[in-house]
């Protein structure tokens, strides 16, 4: 029967291990060891000197806020508190699980040397103190998955260790664990067709990990192709996916459906193959006929469908695209994903349906497609959509060093960018270059408050068609203004949000918002383009948001705008 031990070791004691580090060496931070034959847990921490504490596992007091080993030794929300010293979880860079004759030890490492705060932050790992972590079936986690009190549910693939010290761990039949799995007091459940490459260690039960090892299966998924908007009306069909868990054959996604109001068949078929799994290098391609929108960055189709069904509101503008694309994706560095793609498609204009059904729409009608645009320019834009072919090369990048999506509690950065180039050399009827960059900072202020800041800039040149231009105003941009009130070929925007918790469990927040932006259409961003400001208040109830916003310019329409959302704008 295995034993688990938690200990911290000095940096020089690790010299025998030759783990590669780019700039800094890793040093032992703290460790936990358990021996489930004797039922004891050993906690060892390191600083200037080594200190250890031994406690029976049954004496550990576990609550929603902490796991207490003694009056002055406990795992708190920010770190391990050992006799007045806090060993912050933010400093953990790697984990390791070792088995000896009578115990199992979980090692937690920090990066030693003169590394900056940013480089010391964990990269590629997922962490939660008490909330449940779920790795979806199509997700690949490059690092470790770690929780102190919370449960861990693995449906996808994890490249390194899976550890929940005082919570439960569950792996479904489609899960792949390439590292070890360990829990001190939690229950570990593994379905028969999960793939386990490492060992499984439990402080409460004996588990034979050999029967789970190296199950290399194929995973088929199926579901509904379902959407509702003012152009397609009800889109109904089916979709399926196929993935080989060890990437020996391409992953495939396909769907086929019918749009009842547009009277159009919708379909897509995509295949992607890993070339180098360690760096997430893969190539792929697809062909499709779909209803496209450049407004996906404002909100997703699921949230938009809810608005259309409940309130007869559709916040997107659409065009049909039919064509094919190919791409190369690579994780160029930790937390950084690059995509190079080529997309070639014919576009088509499809009218919106004003009188579609909604639950509480009353006498309100759905608006026309691109209804905020001046009529003569809109007519030109419609003609371009209906008569021209577009082909473009795109370069996209995304960077996210947050430990998880709970930006109410933890700090982190999120960057993204996109460059699009369309020209006749790509067999396109358009000639333009367009780029958009976005930087987001999630900053914890204290245990009940946090700040979110977003800066976005977009620019272009050449013959930029109507549906590729930028829009500001309303949902997701400047909420005090009318939806997509302003159109342009270049813009900048700053969004800020101060969040104050109303409950200890981070279920509800009071929001203070200030948004500012400037946009110009085929001209410079200078004094001729007015800078627009919007102020607002809001409430956030576990993702359900109600915002009240007001524009601050001199226009006559200065009524307070009310938005209800089911997700965050950024």
N, C-alpha and C positions, 0 to 999 in steps of 0.2 A: 504494500500500500504506500502511495507516494506521500511526501511531506513538502509543504510549501513554506519558504522562508523569505522575509523582507529585510534587506540590509543595504547600507550605503558604504562605499569604499573610496579611499583616496585615489587621486588620479594616477600616482606612481604604481599603485598595486595592479593596475590594468595593463602594464607595459607588455605583458606576454601576449596580449591579444592584438592582432595586426589589422584591425578594421580600418578600411581606407576612409580618410577624410580629406576634403579638398584643401581646407585652410587650417582647420582647428582639429584637435584630438578630442575624443569623447572621454569624459570622466564619470565615474560612478557618483550618483547623486543621492539616492537612497534605495533600499531594497526591502522586500518582504519575503520571509521564509516561513513555510508551514510544515509541520510534521503531523499528519493526521493519524499516526499511530499513538502519539502522546497527546495530540490535541492542542499543541502550543503554537503560537505565532511569535516570531522574532522580528522586531523592527530595528533596523540599524540606519543611522544617518551620519553623514560626513560633512564637516566644515573644516575648521582648523584642526579638529580632533574627532575621532570616531566615538559615537555613543550608541548604545543598544538598549532595547527594552523588550522584555519577554512577558507574554500574557496568554492565558488560556483562551482559545477561540470562543468558547461559550461565554466568556466575560466581556466580549466586545459589545458595546451598546450602540446599536445602529438606529438612527432616526432619519427623517426626511432632510435634515440639515447637516448631519455629520455622522462619522463613525468614530466613537470615542473608545480609546484603549485605556486611558487613565485620565485623571483630572486635568493634566497639562499636556496630554499627548492625544491628538485626534486628527482625522482627515476632515478638513474644512472645505468650503466652496472654492477658496483661492489657492489652497495648498495644504501640505502636511504641516501641522503645527506641533513642534517638538520643543517643549519647555521654553516657550517664548520665541523660538526661531521658526520662520515660515519657509518651507521648501516649496516654492511655487510650481504649479503644474506647467505654467508657461515656459519654464526652463528645461522641461524634459524634451530631449531630442530623439531618444531611441530607447528600446526595451530589449530585454533578453531573458529567457527562461532556462534555468539549468537544474538538472536533477543529480542528486548525490545519493549515497547509500541510504540515508534516512530522511532526506528532506528535498523539497523543491523550492528554488529561489527565483523570485521575479526581480530582475535588476532594472533600475531606471537610471538612465544616463543624462548628463547635461553636456553641452559643448564647452570645453575649456579654452583658455587663451583669450585674446583681446577681441573677440567677436562682438559685433554691435548687437543692440537689442533685436533688430530685425533678423539678423542671421541666427540669433539664438532661438528664435521662435520655431516651434515644430513645423516641419514641412512635410506634406503628404500624409500626415496622421489625422485621425478624427478623434476628438476628445469631448466628453461630457462629464460633468461632475455627478449630476443626479437624473438628468433627463434621459429617456430611452433613445438609443442610437439604432437606426435602421439603415442598412445598406441594401438598396434596391437590387432587383435581380439583374439589371443591365449595368450595374455600377462596378468599377474597378478601383479599389483603394490601394494606392501605391505604398502607403506606410502601414502603421499599426492602428488598431481601433482600441481605445482605452476609455474605461469608465470607472469611477470610484464607487458610486452608489447605484447608478442606473443600470437598467437591463440593456442587452445588446442583441439585436436580431439581424442575422446575416442571411440575405437571399442571394447576394452577388458574390464577388470575389475580393478577398483581402490578401495582399501580398506579404504582410508581416504578421506579428502576433495579435491575438484577440484576448484582451484582458478586462474583466470586470471584477474588481476586488471584492465588492460586497453586493453585487447584483447578479442576475441570472443571464445566461448566454444560450441563445437558440440558433441553430443552423438548419435551414430547410434543405430539401432534397436537391435544390439547384445551387447550393452554396459551395464555394471553394475557399479553403483556408490553407494558405501556403506556409504560414508560420505555426507557432504553438498556440494553444488555447488554455487559459487558466482562470480560476475563480477561487477565492478564499472561502466564502460562506454561501455563494449562490449555487443554483442548480444549473448544470450544463446539459442541454438536450440537443441531440444531433440525429437528424433523420437519416435513414439507411443510405440514401443515395447522395449524401453530401460527400465532397472530396476533401479529405484531411491529409495534408502532406507532413505536418509536424506531429507533436504529441499533445495529449489532453490531460490536464492536471486539475484536480478538484480537492479542496480542503475538507469536503464533507462526504464524498463518495468515491468509490473505485470505478474507473472507467477504462475499458479495453479499447484504446484508440485504433488498434490494428484493423478492426472490422470496418472502420470508416475510410481507411486510407486508399487513395488512388482510384476512387470510383470516377472514371472518366465517362461521363454520360453526355447525351445530346439533350438539349432542352428545347421543347416546342412551346410556344405561347400562342394564344388566340384570344380575340376579343372583338368588341363592336367598333366599327368606324362610325362615330356619331358626332354630329355638330349641328348647330342651329344659328343662322344669321340672316340678314335681310336680303342677301343675294341668292344664296343656295336654298334658303328655307331650311327644311330638314334634310340633312345628309345622313343617310343610313346605309351601312354596309358591314363588311367584316374585314379583319386584318389578322395576320399571323406572323410569327417570328421563329427563327431557328438559330441556335448557337451551339457550337461545339465548345465545351467548357475548357479545353486546352488549346483552342484556336487552331486546330488542324485543318479545318475547313472554314469557308467564309461564313460570317453571320449574315442572315438574310431577314429583311423586313418587307412585308408586302401588304397592300390593302386594296380593296375594291368596293365602291359604293355608288349610290345614285342620289343626285341632288334634285329633289322633287319640284322646287320652284324654278330653278334654272334649267331643268330638264336636261341635265348633263351627267354623263358618267364621270366619276372621279376615281383615279387609281394612282398607285405608286408602287415601285419595286426598287429596293435598294440592297446592295451587297457590300460587305466590308471585310477585309482580310488583314489580320495582324501580320506584319513582317518582322517586327522586333518587339516582343512583348515587354521587355524591361523598360524601354523608352516609349512605350505605347505608340510605336510607329505602325500605321496602317494605311491602306489604300482602299478606296471605295468608289462606287458609282451608282447612279440611279436614273430611272426615267419615270415620267409622271405626267398627269394632267390634274392640276389642283387649283383651288381658289387661293391666290396669294395676296399678301398684304405687307406693306412696309411698316405697319404699326405694331408688329409683334413685340417690339421693345416696350410698348406702353402697357400691354396686358396680353395674357395668353388666351387661346381659344376657349378654354373651359370657363374662365371667368366671364368672358364676353358672352358666351352662350347663356350663362345664368342671367345676365342683364337683359338679353334679348327675350328670354322666356318669361321673366318676371315683370319687367318694367318697359318693354318695347323700346329698349335702348341698345344700339349697336355702335360701338366707339371706333370701329375700324373702317377703312376704305379698301376696296378690293379690285383686283383684276384677275382674269384667268391666265394661267401660264401652262404651256404644254411643251415639254422638251426633255433634256437630259443634262446630267451633271457628273463630274468626276472630281475626286479630291484626294489629298494626302494630308494626314494628321500626324502630329508628333508632339510628345511631351518633351520640349526642348530643354527644360530645366524644372526643378521642383516647383509644383503649383502652376507652371506655365504651359499652356497648350497652344500650339500653332496649327493653322489650317490653311492650305493653299487649294483653291478650287477653280474649276471652269464650269460655267453654266451657260447653256444655249437654249433659248426658248422662244416660242411665238406667244404673243399676248393677245388677249381678246377682252373687249368691253362687254360686261353683262349688267343690265339694269337692275336696280334694287326693287324690291317689292314692298310698297308702302303699307299695305293692309294685312300683313302677316299677323297671326295670332300671338298674343301674349297674355299672361295670367292677370296682370293688373295694369295694363296699358291704357285702359279707358278709351277716350277718343283720339289719343295721340297717334301719329303716324310715324313710321320709320322714315328717316331722312334719305335723300338721294346720295349716291356715291359721290364723294368729293364735293359735297354740297357747300363747303365753306369757301370755295374758290370762285372768283369773279367769272361770270357766265361766258364771256368771249374766250378767255384763256382756258377755261374748262373745256370748251368745245374743241379747241386745238389739242388739248391733252387727250381727250377721248379718241380723236382721230388717230393720234400717234399710237395709242394702245391697240387700236383695232387694225392698224395697217403695217406696223413695223416689227422687225425681228430684233431681239436683243441678245447679245452674247458678251459676257464679262468674265474677267479674271479677278478673283478676290483673294485677299490675304487677311486672315483674322487671327487675333490672339486674345487669350483670356488668362488672367492671373488672379488667384484667390488664395490667400494664405490664412484665412480664418480657420480655426480648428473645427468648427461646425457652423451651422446656420444660425445659431442662437446669438445674434449680434446685440441682443439686449444685455448680455452678461459679459461677453468677451470682445476684445478689440481686434482689429485686423484691417487689411487692405484688399480691395478688389479692383482690378484694372481690366479693361477690354477695349478693343479697337477693331476697326474694319476699314480696309481700303478696297475700292472697286474701280476697275478700269474697263471701259467699253470702247471699242474702236473698230474701224472697218477691217483691220488686220485680223480680227477675231470673227469675221463674217457678221458683224453687227451693223444695224442701220443707225446706231447712235455713236457719238464720240464724246465721252465725258470721263472725268476722274472725280471720285468722291471719297472722302474719308471722314470717319467719326471716331472720336476717342472719349472714353469715360473713365473717371477715377472716383472711387467711393472709399470713404473712411468710416469705419465703425469704431467708435471710441467709448469705452466704458468710463463714466465719471465717478460713480460710487456704486454702492450695492443696489440703489433704487433708480438710478438715472443713467442715461447714455445719450450720445450725440451721433447722428448720422449726417454726413456731408457728401454731396455729389457734385462733381464738375464735369460738364459735357461740352465738347466743341465739335462742330461739323463744318466742313468746307468742301467746295467743288469748283470745277471749271468745265468749260465745254458746253455741249448741248445736253443739259440735264433735263430729262422729260418730267412731266408733271408728277407722275406717281413716284419718282425718285427724289423729289424735293423734300425739304425739312418743314415741319409744322410745329408751331408752339401754341399753347393755350389749352386749358382744361386738363383732363385726366392724364396724370403721369408727367406733366411738364410744368406749366404755370396754372395752378388749379383755380385761381381767382378770375380767370378769363374764360371766354367762350371756347368750346372745344375746337381745336385746330383753327383758331381764329386768324393766325398769322402764318404766311407761307414764305419760304426763302431758299436761297442757294447756299447760305452760310449762316451760322448762329453760334452763340455760346449761352450756357445756362448754368446757374448755381442753385442747388436745392439744399436746404438745411432743415433738420428736424431734431428738436430736443425732447427726449422722452423721459417722463417721470413716472415711476411705478406707483400704482395705487394699491397693490396687494403684495405681500411678501413672496408669493409664488410666481411673480412675473406673468400673471394672467391678464392684467389690464394696465393700460398706460394712458396718461394725459400727454397730448402732443402739442408742441408749439412749433409752427412752421413759418419759414421765410423763404421765398423763391424769387429769383431775379434772372432775367435773360434779355438778350438782344438778338434780332434777326434782320437780315437784309436780303432782298431778292435781286440778283444780278447787279449788285452794287457793293460797296465796301461797308464794313462794320465801323461806322464813324458817327459823328455828331448828327448826321442826317437820319440815323436810325435810333428811335427812342428806346431807352432802357426801361423794361417793364418790371414792376414789382408786385408781389402778391404776399399777403399775410394770412395766417390761418391758425385755427385751433382744431384739435381732433381727439378722438378716443379710439383706442385699440384694444379689442377684447379677443386675445388669442388669435389674432390675424383678421378678425372682422373689424374694419375701420369705418368710422364716420368722420368726415372732414368738413369744416366750415371755413371757406376762404373768400377773400375780398381783394379785388384789384385796387392798385393805388395810383393809377394814372387819372387823367382828367376826363375820360370818356363818360358819356351819360349813363351807360349800362354799368352801374357799380353795385348791383345787387349781390348779396352774399350767395356764393355757389356752394351747394351741398353735394358731396360725393360719398357714396357707400362703396367700399371695396372689400374684397375677400383675400387680398394679398397686399404686400408692401410695394410702393412704387420703385423703391431701390433698396 
